[in-house]
Amino acid sequence: MSSIGIRLRAPGARLRARGLVWLVARQHRAALWAGLAVVVAIAAYIVWQRAEMVGYMRAHHIQGCADWDSEALCHGRQISPQKGTNPMAEAFRHLTATYRTPLLNTGRLLIALPVLIGVFIGAPLFARELETGTHQVVWTQSVGRTRWLIAKLALPLVAVTAGTSVLVALYTWWWRVARIQFQDIAWGTAAPFDATGPAAVALAPLSFLLGAAAGLLLRRTLPAMVVTLGATAGVQYGLDALRPHLMTPRTIVSTLSEDTSPQVYVNAWRGMGDGYLGRSGEKIPLDSCASAVGPHGWDRCFARLGATDRWYEEVHPASHYWPMQWMQAGICLAAAVALAALCVWWIGRRRA
């Protein structure tokens, strides 16, 4: 060995990770293997369900058709679900009964995954070592606190982000086929929005860093896990509440009569607001007369407010999906970077 510390490697010897990277991998090898098994199992389930669903649609010639109208057309053939004798209608009913629930439940599982990552991976990461005092062994081996923290964060962060990305990509692949058939599932709701696209991927590092920061600040494993659970659930709830306001909804106006109803807008996320237009074009929300009583109280209330027969509805069209995905992902990643900076700053000022 030379004076500058260069080690000669024997011919044929395998390269191995050394130093802090090797230590972190060694400490978390059980969790890494368990995480890999979970990812493989969920990925296999998604691929299998999608293959079964696509195969069924092809076999019954309903691929690319939407069973959302009582008299819809599919490849030039009419679907009449109310009659109960149409083979296509029966195929759609079987498709919904068989694949709709697994699709939604898988999405809910992927939404819960960031919470589990934050609670069981992020929170104990630093809390356990600070609680037991094992961090001092590393700090006395000429390893700086900041370097130790970055090494502890890097490997789990890369692992959870990579695993989540694989599952989200596969679920998005499944959803892009299923969304045509299941028009009643609004794309802006938690499932599927928080389980597809970059918004779902960005939740994983944010939840992990929430847990890591809680463990670093509280220095106790169980309290850090409880705080992480509440914080991650609160973040997801806040994102759901913020999502409709990320972009300005589009206002659609139609005229109502006794024989017509508001137009159904395919692939649009509805429910942002609706009501009647006044004589001067002002919006009169539908809940303005929610307290009206009596058989004609509703009509008298809107007549008093100056409502006309023109109906408005605020919706997010399908074109808003990807911009809103990247907006939410940007919010999550900005918060994750801030938490990582907080961890680095805190470990630098903390006493040994």
N, C-alpha and C positions, 0 to 999 in steps of 0.2 A: 504494500500500500504506500502510495506516495505521500509527501508532506501536505498536499492540498486536499487529501481525503478522497481520492478517486479509487473506487473499488473495481478490481478486475473480476469479470464474470466468467465462470467456467464455460467452455463450449457446450452448447446444448442445454444450458440451464434456462429455466423459465423466468421471464420477467414478472415481478410481483409488485403490487402497490405497497408502498412503505410510508412510514411516518403517520401523520394524522389521518390521511385518507384511509390507510389500512386499519387504523384503530377504530375509526367511525364505522367502517364496513364490518369489522369484527364485532363491534358492540351491537349493531342492528341487523346482523345477518338473518336472525330468525324472523324479524319483522319484514325484511326485504323478501325473503322466500315466501312468507305467508301472503304478502301483498301481490307477488307475482302469481301465486296460485289463484287468488281472488280475481285478478284481472283476466287470467286465462279462462276461468270458469264463466265469468259474466260475458266475455267476448264470444266464447263458444255458444252460449245461450242466445245471444243476439243474432249471430250468424245463422244459427239453426232456425230460429223463429222467422227471420226474414226470408230465408230460403223456402220454408214451408208456406209462408203467406204468399210470396210471389208465385210459387208453383200452383197454389190453389187458384189464384186469380187468372193465371194463364190457362189452366185446365178448364175454367168456366168462362173464359173470354170476357172478363170484367176488368182487366188491367187498364188503368188510365181513366176509368169511369168513376163518377161520384154519385153515390146514392143519397143525395140530400134533398131531392125534390120528389113529390109523389108521382110525377109524370116525367121523369128524367129520360134522356136518351143515352144509349151506350152502343157505340159503333153502328148507329142507325137503327137500333132496336129499342123499343120503348120498355121502360121499367115501371111497373105499376104495383108498388108494394102493398097497396090497400086491397088489391084483388086476391092476393095470396096464391095465385095459380101460375104466375110468371116464373120460369126457371131462374132468370136473372135476379128477380127479387128474392127468391129463396137463397140463391148464392150469396147475395149481399147480407142477408140476415145471418147466415152461417158464418160469413167472414167477420161480421161485427161481434157475434157471440164468441167466436174462437180466438180472435187476435186483438181485439180492442183492449181488453183488460190486461193481457201480458204487456202490451205496448205501454200503457199508462203506468203499470206497476214497475216496469223496468226504468222508466223515466223517473219515478219517485225514488227508486233505489239510487240512481245516479245523483239525484238532488241531495239525498242523505249522505252520500259518500264524502263530500267535503266536511260535513259535521264530524263524521267518524275520523277523518284524517286529522282534524284539528284537536279532537278530544284525546285520541289514543296514540297519535304520533307526535303532534306538535307540543301539546301540553307537558308530557313527561320528558321531553327531550333535554331540557335544562333543569326542570324542577327536580327530577330524580337525583341528578348529580349534585345539585346545590343542597338538596335535603340530606343526602348521605355524606357529603363532603368529599366525594371522589374526584371532584374537579381540581382540588388542590394538588393531587398527585401529578396531574398533567401540567399544571402551572409551575411546578418546581422542576420540570424537565426542559427548561430553556424554551418553553413555548409561550408566546404572548397570549394575553386574553383575547384580543381581537382575532388573531389567527385561529385560536381554538374555536371561537364562536363561528367564524366563517366556515371552518371545516365541518363543524357539527351541523350547520344549516345546509351546506351545499348538497351533500349526497342525498339526504331525505327529500330535499326540495326538488331536485332533478328527478328522483324516483317517482314521487307522487304526481308531479306534473306530466311526466311521460306516460305513466299508467292511466291517468285521467284522460289524457289526450287520445289514447288508443280507444278507450271505451266511448268517449264522446263522439269520435269520428265514426265508429261503428253504429252508434245509436242514431246519429244524424243521417247516416246512410239508410238506415231502416225507416226513419221518420219521413224522409223525402218521398218514399214510395207510399207509406201509409196515409200521409196527410191528404192525398187526393180522395181516398175512400172515406176517411173519417173527417168530414167537413165540420162536424159538430164540435170538434176539439179545437178551440181557438189557439193559434200559435203563440199568442202573447201570455197565456197562463203559465204558471210555474212549470207544469209538465205539459208541453215539451220545452219551453223556452230555456229554463235553467238546466236542462239536460242536453242541449244541443249547441253547437257552434262555439265560438271563442268565449262567450259569456260563461259557459259551463266550465271550460278549461281554466279560466282565470279565477274561479272560485276556489280551486284546490290550493294554489299557493297562498291565497289570502287567508283561508282557514288554517292552513299549516302555520303561517307566521303569526296569526292571532294566538294560537296555542303556545307557540314558542315564546312570544312576548309575555303572555300571562305566566308561564312557568318561570321566566327569567325575573319577572317583577315580584311574584308571590313566593317563589322558592319552596313551594309545597306542592306535591303532585296532585292530591285530591282537590284542594281548592282551585288549582289551575285548571283542572279538567272541568269542574263545575262552571267556572267563569267562562271558559272557552265554549262550552255547550250553549250557555245563554248568549254570549256575544255572537257566535256564528249563526244561531237561529235568528237573532235580532238583525244581523246583516242581511240574511236572506229575506226576512220579512220587509225590511226597509227597501231592498232592491225591487221587490214585487210592487210595493206602493209607489216607488219612484218611476217604474218602467212606463206607465201610460203617459208620463209627462216628459219623457226624453225627447220626443218629437211632437210637433203640433198635429193633432188629429185632422183628418180631412172631413169636411162637412158635406153630406149628401142630402139633397132636398128632393122630395117627391110629393105628389099630390094624392091625397086620399079621397076615396069615395066610399059609398056603402058596400061596394063590391070588390074593393081592392085593399091590399094590406101593404105595409112598408116593404120595399124591394129588398130581397136577400142578396147580399154582396159576397160572392164566392171568394174564399181565401182571405177575407178581411177580418181583423180582430175588432169585434163589435163591443158595445157596452160602454163606450166612453161618455155617452150622453145622448139623450134624444128628447123630443118634445115637438111643440107646434111653433110655427112662425107667426108673429103678430102682423098687423096690417102694415106697419112700417118696416118689416123685416127683422125685428128683434126676436131673440130666442126666448121661448117660454118653456122651461124644462118641464118634463112630465110630472116630476114630483112636486110641482108648484101647487097642485090640487090634490095632494095625497090625503089631506084631511077632509076632503069633501064627503058628505054623507047623503044618503037618499038615492033613489033610483035615477034622478036627473041632476044630482048635485055636481057630478063631474062635468056635465055639459054646461051647466050654469056657471061654474067656476071658470072654465076656460073662456066662455063667452064674455064674462066680466073682465077678464084679462086681455081681451081683444084678439084671441087666437083665431086663425083662419084654418082652412082645410089643407094647408101646406105643412108637411111633416119634415122635420130635419133629424138627421142621425149623424153622430160623430164617430168615425171609425179610423182605425189604422190599416191602410191597405197592405197587401202582401209585400209591396216594395219597401216598406219600413222595417221589415224583419232584419236584414243584414246591417243597416246603419244602427239600429238599436242594439243589436248584438255587440258590435264593436264599441259603442258608447258604454254599455254596461261593463264590457271587458276592460276598457280603459279606466273606468272608475275603480274596479277591483284591483287592477295592477298598480295603479297609483297608490292605493291604500296599502298594498303589499310592500311596495318600495318604502313607504313611510314607516311601516312597522319594522322592516329590516334595518333601516337607519336608526330607529329608536333602540333596537337591540344592540347595535354597534356602539351607539353613544352611551347606553346604560352600562355595558360591560366595561367601558373605559373609565368610568367614574366610580364604579363600585369598589368598595374595599375588599381586599383579599380575605 
